[in-house]
Amino acid sequence: MPLDLTEHLISSETIASGGMLTVKRDQVRLPNGHTSQREYVLHPGAVVVVPVMENGNLLLEKQFRYPLRQVFIELPAGKIDTGEDILETGKRELLEETGYRAKHWVKLGAIHPCIGYSNEVIYAYLAHGLNAGAHQRDEDEALEVFELSMQEMLAKIDAGEITDAKTISALFLAERYMKNNSL
Amino acid sequence: MPLDLTEHLISSETIASGGMLTVKRDQVRLPNGHTSQREYVLHPGAVVVVPVMENGNLLLEKQFRYPLRQVFIELPAGKIDTGEDILETGKRELLEETGYRAKHWVKLGAIHPCIGYSNEVIYAYLAHGLNAGAHQRDEDEALEVFELSMQEMLAKIDAGEITDAKTISALFLAERYMKNNSL
């Protein structure tokens, strides 16, 4: 019989809210009958897009990420709005952040970035057949859009210049999909 | 001239602490001069280990992750204790969780799992030359240790059965290292 690893909710409280993050603290019953507590961030979910250009290059962003006080190279991504279809989130974020629209969208799968202390799930899409337009970033959204070939992007991962887990994971899924489907 | 994307601290407050998570809310000055606020989790950093057995199989864990109410397949990993050397964290976590010790440790790089709202960094190691022993899990730590071949693990990623971003990212780094070094 497989081990039952499930932890059961006893009670729940909100320890931070009102700003950007909602943080919960739950009392739980462990599989061995002991009690413990779990703290975690509530997240609406997000979408990450792997945009592949006609020449095979990938569209990327440089963005300052305050928690680490550092500029990161990332794939376009963003949070799902309340009630929004996840494919629409992908299309909206790609357009807003880069100005591109894509003819073809392929669902690659889901990624969980932070299973220890967040319920965030990130849905990954491959977008190809791209058409350039004007980005629709609001004036407080500072980011730089640029292109890399797949080889250049892999070299930057090897060199430790790309370390964002959603970007590495989504690229992994995209690379396997493209290999398996001769894209 | 490259765009300056830096956001500067104006003031900082702690909005949750005392339990497992410390959460900060900082007022910041954006590159365009506007002010905004950033909320994020303070994290001590962690280590993830890719343990490769003599037969080429990888050592994995099944663990219930309460924020998502779901059992995940993960590589062994754990938080860095205060003042602890990161390689020691890797050795300690591998031993505690699986009972294995490794003769050879290779640093693969760093991963940032959650750049939007956490300062967590996860250092990834490849461990090979493994010797089995007894695990040292405390009685509240419920997890199941098992093996998969690289092909089985990749198939589980393709099938959406492995979705943990640190696990996918560390495997990506390990696979590239092993390919480049004929391991």
Boltz contact constraints between the chains, C-beta under 6 A:
constraints:
  - contact:
      token1: [A, 3]
      token2: [B, 144]
      max_distance: 6.0
  - contact:
      token1: [A, 5]
      token2: [B, 64]
      max_distance: 6.0
  - contact:
      token1: [A, 5]
      token2: [B, 71]
      max_distance: 6.0
  - contact:
      token1: [A, 5]
      token2: [B, 142]
      max_distance: 6.0
  - contact:
      token1: [A, 6]
      token2: [B, 64]
      max_distance: 6.0
  - contact:
      token1: [A, 7]
      token2: [B, 64]
      max_distance: 6.0
  - contact:
      token1: [A, 7]
      token2: [B, 66]
      max_distance: 6.0
  - contact:
      token1: [A, 15]
      token2: [B, 16]
      max_distance: 6.0
  - contact:
      token1: [A, 16]
      token2: [B, 15]
      max_distance: 6.0
  - contact:
      token1: [A, 16]
      token2: [B, 16]
      max_distance: 6.0
  - contact:
      token1: [A, 16]
      token2: [B, 23]
      max_distance: 6.0
  - contact:
      token1: [A, 19]
      token2: [B, 25]
      max_distance: 6.0
  - contact:
      token1: [A, 19]
      token2: [B, 39]
      max_distance: 6.0
  - contact:
      token1: [A, 20]
      token2: [B, 39]
      max_distance: 6.0
  - contact:
      token1: [A, 21]
      token2: [B, 39]
      max_distance: 6.0
  - contact:
      token1: [A, 21]
      token2: [B, 117]
      max_distance: 6.0
  - contact:
      token1: [A, 23]
      token2: [B, 16]
      max_distance: 6.0
  - contact:
      token1: [A, 23]
      token2: [B, 23]
      max_distance: 6.0
  - contact:
      token1: [A, 25]
      token2: [B, 19]
      max_distance: 6.0
  - contact:
      token1: [A, 30]
      token2: [B, 140]
      max_distance: 6.0
  - contact:
      token1: [A, 31]
      token2: [B, 142]
      max_distance: 6.0
  - contact:
      token1: [A, 34]
      token2: [B, 140]
      max_distance: 6.0
  - contact:
      token1: [A, 38]
      token2: [B, 66]
      max_distance: 6.0
  - contact:
      token1: [A, 39]
      token2: [B, 19]
      max_distance: 6.0
  - contact:
      token1: [A, 39]
      token2: [B, 20]
      max_distance: 6.0
  - contact:
      token1: [A, 39]
      token2: [B, 21]
      max_distance: 6.0
  - contact:
      token1: [A, 40]
      token2: [B, 67]
      max_distance: 6.0
  - contact:
      token1: [A, 64]
      token2: [B, 5]
      max_distance: 6.0
  - contact:
      token1: [A, 64]
      token2: [B, 6]
      max_distance: 6.0
  - contact:
      token1: [A, 64]
      token2: [B, 7]
      max_distance: 6.0
  - contact:
      token1: [A, 65]
      token2: [B, 115]
      max_distance: 6.0
  - contact:
      token1: [A, 66]
      token2: [B, 7]
      max_distance: 6.0
  - contact:
      token1: [A, 66]
      token2: [B, 38]
      max_distance: 6.0
  - contact:
      token1: [A, 67]
      token2: [B, 40]
      max_distance: 6.0
  - contact:
      token1: [A, 67]
      token2: [B, 118]
      max_distance: 6.0
  - contact:
      token1: [A, 67]
      token2: [B, 119]
      max_distance: 6.0
  - contact:
      token1: [A, 68]
      token2: [B, 119]
      max_distance: 6.0
  - contact:
      token1: [A, 71]
      token2: [B, 5]
      max_distance: 6.0
  - contact:
      token1: [A, 72]
      token2: [B, 115]
      max_distance: 6.0
  - contact:
      token1: [A, 109]
      token2: [B, 160]
      max_distance: 6.0
  - contact:
      token1: [A, 110]
      token2: [B, 163]
      max_distance: 6.0
  - contact:
      token1: [A, 111]
      token2: [B, 163]
      max_distance: 6.0
  - contact:
      token1: [A, 111]
      token2: [B, 165]
      max_distance: 6.0
  - contact:
      token1: [A, 112]
      token2: [B, 163]
      max_distance: 6.0
  - contact:
      token1: [A, 112]
      token2: [B, 164]
      max_distance: 6.0
  - contact:
      token1: [A, 113]
      token2: [B, 113]
      max_distance: 6.0
  - contact:
      token1: [A, 113]
      token2: [B, 114]
      max_distance: 6.0
  - contact:
      token1: [A, 113]
      token2: [B, 165]
      max_distance: 6.0
  - contact:
      token1: [A, 114]
      token2: [B, 113]
      max_distance: 6.0
  - contact:
      token1: [A, 114]
      token2: [B, 114]
      max_distance: 6.0
  - contact:
      token1: [A, 115]
      token2: [B, 65]
      max_distance: 6.0
  - contact:
      token1: [A, 115]
      token2: [B, 72]
      max_distance: 6.0
  - contact:
      token1: [A, 115]
      token2: [B, 164]
      max_distance: 6.0
  - contact:
      token1: [A, 117]
      token2: [B, 21]
      max_distance: 6.0
  - contact:
      token1: [A, 118]
      token2: [B, 67]
      max_distance: 6.0
  - contact:
      token1: [A, 119]
      token2: [B, 67]
      max_distance: 6.0
  - contact:
      token1: [A, 119]
      token2: [B, 68]
      max_distance: 6.0
  - contact:
      token1: [A, 140]
      token2: [B, 30]
      max_distance: 6.0
  - contact:
      token1: [A, 140]
      token2: [B, 34]
      max_distance: 6.0
  - contact:
      token1: [A, 142]
      token2: [B, 5]
      max_distance: 6.0
  - contact:
      token1: [A, 142]
      token2: [B, 31]
      max_distance: 6.0
  - contact:
      token1: [A, 144]
      token2: [B, 3]
      max_distance: 6.0
  - contact:
      token1: [A, 160]
      token2: [B, 109]
      max_distance: 6.0
  - contact:
      token1: [A, 163]
      token2: [B, 110]
      max_distance: 6.0
  - contact:
      token1: [A, 163]
      token2: [B, 111]
      max_distance: 6.0
  - contact:
      token1: [A, 163]
      token2: [B, 112]
      max_distance: 6.0
  - contact:
      token1: [A, 164]
      token2: [B, 112]
      max_distance: 6.0
  - contact:
      token1: [A, 164]
      token2: [B, 115]
      max_distance: 6.0
  - contact:
      token1: [A, 165]
      token2: [B, 111]
      max_distance: 6.0
  - contact:
      token1: [A, 165]
      token2: [B, 113]
      max_distance: 6.0
  - contact:
      token1: [A, 165]
      token2: [B, 165]
      max_distance: 6.0
  - contact:
      token1: [A, 165]
      token2: [B, 169]
      max_distance: 6.0
  - contact:
      token1: [A, 168]
      token2: [B, 169]
      max_distance: 6.0
  - contact:
      token1: [A, 168]
      token2: [B, 172]
      max_distance: 6.0
  - contact:
      token1: [A, 169]
      token2: [B, 165]
      max_distance: 6.0
  - contact:
      token1: [A, 169]
      token2: [B, 168]
      max_distance: 6.0
  - contact:
      token1: [A, 169]
      token2: [B, 169]
      max_distance: 6.0
  - contact:
      token1: [A, 172]
      token2: [B, 168]
      max_distance: 6.0
  - contact:
      token1: [A, 172]
      token2: [B, 172]
      max_distance: 6.0
